[in-house]
């Protein structure tokens, strides 16, 4: 019996099998890249030749003269009551950042508590090694810095956010680094035109992280801040943070 034209247009079982096999192989080959895309704590590597940090910087709104407009006075309480546990895993953000940034971690007798009792910090701001030991007199040796300070975030636009978004900003790992306590205190709420790490080898990463945070959260920069960040980034060969 001769096949009808309609039957001749139907794909054969072999063609369907081959097509499915090709799609499955492609998905298998792309699986590592897909999974890597969901790894939130992986290092972010930016080829400066692509000018991504500079592109992000150029897209930020410039607040001329640092005008705060209608921003009310800043207070830390506007970003929540200390460190939160936004992922509800029993660990607050401070301990999660310590666990991320320190090596030779010591969790004491109960690792399930996830409270970092000790470790080693290779401080990015001063290029020194700090032995961290949790305690009333020793914990302050290592502090968690908001790379874009909360006060600066407030002035740059966060004053217009709701309380939930400000809490998320205060606990965003992208904006947090474990650093030497003294360096963190000196930095305070300074912007890039007012303060840069003593460790010149880290300034590219620091500037890129500041830009990435402001870009992610749609915050403004002042003209002086923009120019300072541009001066650092334009000579960066590569950036990893």
TIGUZA-80100 format. One line per field, with one value per residue (C-alpha): x, y, z; residue number from 0; chain; residue in three letters. Coordinates in Angstrom, 2 decimals. Layout:
<nodes>
X = c(X_...) $
Y = c(Y_...) $
Z = c(Z_...) $
nr = c(NUM_...) $
kette = c(A_...) $
rest = c(ala_...) $
</nodes>
This chain:
<nodes>
X = c(0.00_1.37_1.88_-0.20_1.53_0.53_2.24_5.42_5.74_5.70_9.17_10.34_10.97_14.71_14.72_12.89_15.35_18.36_16.91_16.23_19.72_21.34_19.35_20.21_23.92_23.86_22.12_24.67_27.59_26.08_25.20_28.39_27.87_24.21_24.98_27.82_25.37_23.53_26.66_26.23_29.56_31.86_34.57_33.47_36.16_35.94_38.27_39.08_39.50_35.72_35.46_32.57_33.30_33.80_30.58_28.69_30.29_29.33_25.71_25.38_23.44_25.63_24.28_25.73_27.44_26.33_22.88_20.85_17.58_14.87_16.92_16.25_19.14_20.89_20.90_22.16_18.77_17.27_19.09_17.87_18.98_22.49_23.33_20.40_19.88_18.07_18.41_17.12_19.96_20.76_23.87_23.87_25.59_28.67_29.54_28.81_31.25_33.89_33.51_33.82_36.84_38.93_41.00_41.93_38.47_37.69_34.03_34.74_33.09_29.82_30.29_26.52_26.28_28.31_29.79_33.39_35.62_38.91_40.70_43.28_42.51_44.70_43.48_42.83_42.99_46.41_47.98_48.68_47.87_45.59_44.95_41.30_40.06_36.49_36.24_35.17_38.63_39.67_36.73_37.11_40.48_38.48_35.38_32.90_33.08_30.23_32.27_29.64_29.03_25.47_25.57_26.71_24.10_21.47_22.67_22.93_19.30_18.56_16.61_13.83_13.69_11.44_12.81_13.05_15.26_17.53_17.91_18.82_21.36_22.98_23.38_24.32_27.50_28.57_28.90_30.66_34.32_36.12_38.92_41.28_39.20_41.46_41.34_37.57_37.32_39.58_37.53_34.23_31.62_34.19_33.68_36.44_37.50_38.01_39.60_41.24_42.93_46.57_47.16_47.50_47.34_43.73_42.47_41.23_39.11_37.89_36.82_35.14_33.22_32.03_30.81_29.17_27.25_26.05_25.10_23.20_21.29_20.83_22.63_24.11_27.68_29.03_31.17_34.30_33.50_32.94_36.26_38.17_36.71_37.46_41.11_41.54_39.63_41.04_44.47_43.29_44.57_42.03_39.65_38.60_36.41) $
Y = c(0.00_3.42_5.84_8.97_12.35_12.92_9.67_10.57_13.81_12.03_11.59_8.01_6.45_6.47_10.20_10.92_8.72_10.50_13.94_13.01_11.54_14.72_16.92_14.69_14.80_18.60_18.90_16.56_18.59_21.84_20.46_21.68_25.21_25.14_23.89_26.38_29.16_28.28_28.30_31.63_31.64_30.93_33.52_36.07_36.42_39.48_40.01_43.70_43.69_43.28_46.41_44.95_46.83_50.03_49.41_48.93_52.03_54.13_53.00_54.16_57.33_60.18_62.15_65.56_67.01_64.04_65.57_63.36_64.89_63.94_61.26_61.25_60.77_57.37_54.82_51.21_50.01_50.91_47.85_45.39_44.29_42.93_39.86_37.88_34.27_34.90_31.35_29.88_27.35_28.18_30.25_34.01_35.98_36.85_33.20_32.34_35.02_33.95_30.37_31.56_33.86_32.15_28.98_26.37_26.77_25.70_25.21_23.98_20.87_21.26_21.93_21.83_25.13_26.68_29.31_29.93_29.70_30.22_30.38_32.16_35.29_36.47_40.03_41.58_45.16_45.02_41.88_40.51_37.20_37.30_34.44_34.71_33.45_34.00_35.72_38.88_40.40_38.87_38.67_42.28_41.47_40.22_42.15_41.81_44.86_46.16_47.02_49.59_50.89_50.84_54.59_55.13_52.71_54.71_57.97_56.37_55.31_52.71_55.28_54.77_50.97_48.95_47.32_43.87_45.08_46.96_43.78_41.81_44.45_44.38_40.60_40.31_38.17_40.15_43.21_41.49_40.70_39.43_41.93_43.25_45.03_48.08_48.60_48.29_50.94_53.32_52.85_53.52_54.72_56.08_55.90_55.08_58.71_58.86_55.47_52.55_49.47_49.85_46.64_48.05_44.53_44.29_47.65_46.33_43.67_46.14_48.72_46.09_44.72_48.20_48.79_45.36_46.02_49.45_48.08_45.14_47.35_50.33_52.77_56.10_57.37_60.87_62.38_62.14_58.52_57.67_59.22_57.44_54.05_54.72_55.56_52.22_50.05_51.41_49.90_46.53_43.53_41.09_40.92_38.01_38.28) $
Z = c(0.00_-0.92_1.95_1.97_1.82_5.48_6.54_4.65_6.61_9.99_11.53_11.80_15.18_14.42_13.72_16.97_18.88_17.36_18.13_21.75_22.11_20.75_23.15_26.09_25.23_24.97_28.33_29.95_28.56_29.86_33.30_35.06_33.77_34.77_38.26_38.65_37.92_41.11_43.31_45.05_46.91_43.98_43.18_40.61_37.96_35.73_32.80_32.93_29.16_29.03_31.21_33.19_36.45_34.47_32.55_35.79_37.26_34.25_34.60_38.22_38.86_40.06_43.00_42.33_45.38_47.49_47.90_50.23_49.16_51.61_53.42_57.16_59.62_59.52_62.33_62.35_63.58_60.21_58.78_61.40_64.83_64.30_62.22_60.88_59.79_56.53_55.21_58.50_58.74_62.36_61.51_61.55_58.82_60.88_61.42_57.80_56.60_59.13_57.89_54.29_54.72_57.42_57.17_59.80_61.26_64.80_65.73_69.22_70.58_68.68_64.97_64.48_66.33_63.44_65.75_64.64_67.69_65.91_62.59_60.44_58.42_55.57_55.84_52.42_53.68_55.33_53.80_57.27_58.92_61.95_64.35_65.34_68.69_69.77_73.14_74.90_74.60_71.26_68.85_67.73_66.13_63.13_62.10_59.25_57.05_54.91_51.83_50.96_54.45_55.73_56.32_52.75_51.47_53.36_51.84_48.37_48.22_50.89_52.90_50.35_50.79_53.05_56.22_54.61_51.77_54.18_56.26_53.14_52.15_55.60_55.31_51.63_51.35_48.27_50.48_53.40_54.14_57.21_57.80_60.45_63.09_63.27_59.50_59.55_62.26_60.33_57.16_58.92_56.42_53.95_50.21_47.72_47.36_51.14_51.86_50.06_51.57_52.56_50.63_47.11_45.68_46.81_45.60_42.23_43.91_46.53_43.96_41.80_44.78_45.76_42.23_42.05_45.28_44.19_40.78_42.28_44.70_42.36_44.64_43.62_43.69_44.13_41.39_43.57_44.40_40.74_39.73_42.50_41.52_37.87_38.64_40.38_37.91_34.65_35.39_36.72_34.72_36.21_39.13_41.34_44.42) $
nr = c(0_1_2_3_4_5_6_7_8_9_10_11_12_13_14_15_16_17_18_19_20_21_22_23_24_25_26_27_28_29_30_31_32_33_34_35_36_37_38_39_40_41_42_43_44_45_46_47_48_49_50_51_52_53_54_55_56_57_58_59_60_61_62_63_64_65_66_67_68_69_70_71_72_73_74_75_76_77_78_79_80_81_82_83_84_85_86_87_88_89_90_91_92_93_94_95_96_97_98_99_100_101_102_103_104_105_106_107_108_109_110_111_112_113_114_115_116_117_118_119_120_121_122_123_124_125_126_127_128_129_130_131_132_133_134_135_136_137_138_139_140_141_142_143_144_145_146_147_148_149_150_151_152_153_154_155_156_157_158_159_160_161_162_163_164_165_166_167_168_169_170_171_172_173_174_175_176_177_178_179_180_181_182_183_184_185_186_187_188_189_190_191_192_193_194_195_196_197_198_199_200_201_202_203_204_205_206_207_208_209_210_211_212_213_214_215_216_217_218_219_220_221_222_223_224_225_226_227_228_229_230_231_232_233_234_235_236_237_238_239_240) $
kette = c(A_A_A_A_A_A_A_A_A_A_A_A_A_A_A_A_A_A_A_A_A_A_A_A_A_A_A_A_A_A_A_A_A_A_A_A_A_A_A_A_A_A_A_A_A_A_A_A_A_A_A_A_A_A_A_A_A_A_A_A_A_A_A_A_A_A_A_A_A_A_A_A_A_A_A_A_A_A_A_A_A_A_A_A_A_A_A_A_A_A_A_A_A_A_A_A_A_A_A_A_A_A_A_A_A_A_A_A_A_A_A_A_A_A_A_A_A_A_A_A_A_A_A_A_A_A_A_A_A_A_A_A_A_A_A_A_A_A_A_A_A_A_A_A_A_A_A_A_A_A_A_A_A_A_A_A_A_A_A_A_A_A_A_A_A_A_A_A_A_A_A_A_A_A_A_A_A_A_A_A_A_A_A_A_A_A_A_A_A_A_A_A_A_A_A_A_A_A_A_A_A_A_A_A_A_A_A_A_A_A_A_A_A_A_A_A_A_A_A_A_A_A_A_A_A_A_A_A_A_A_A_A_A_A_A_A_A_A_A_A_A) $
rest = c(unk_unk_unk_unk_unk_unk_unk_unk_unk_unk_unk_unk_unk_unk_unk_unk_unk_unk_unk_unk_unk_unk_unk_unk_unk_unk_unk_unk_unk_unk_unk_unk_unk_unk_unk_unk_unk_unk_unk_unk_unk_unk_unk_unk_unk_unk_unk_unk_unk_unk_unk_unk_unk_unk_unk_unk_unk_unk_unk_unk_unk_unk_unk_unk_unk_unk_unk_unk_unk_unk_unk_unk_unk_unk_unk_unk_unk_unk_unk_unk_unk_unk_unk_unk_unk_unk_unk_unk_unk_unk_unk_unk_unk_unk_unk_unk_unk_unk_unk_unk_unk_unk_unk_unk_unk_unk_unk_unk_unk_unk_unk_unk_unk_unk_unk_unk_unk_unk_unk_unk_unk_unk_unk_unk_unk_unk_unk_unk_unk_unk_unk_unk_unk_unk_unk_unk_unk_unk_unk_unk_unk_unk_unk_unk_unk_unk_unk_unk_unk_unk_unk_unk_unk_unk_unk_unk_unk_unk_unk_unk_unk_unk_unk_unk_unk_unk_unk_unk_unk_unk_unk_unk_unk_unk_unk_unk_unk_unk_unk_unk_unk_unk_unk_unk_unk_unk_unk_unk_unk_unk_unk_unk_unk_unk_unk_unk_unk_unk_unk_unk_unk_unk_unk_unk_unk_unk_unk_unk_unk_unk_unk_unk_unk_unk_unk_unk_unk_unk_unk_unk_unk_unk_unk_unk_unk_unk_unk_unk_unk_unk_unk_unk_unk_unk_unk_unk_unk_unk_unk_unk_unk) $
</nodes>
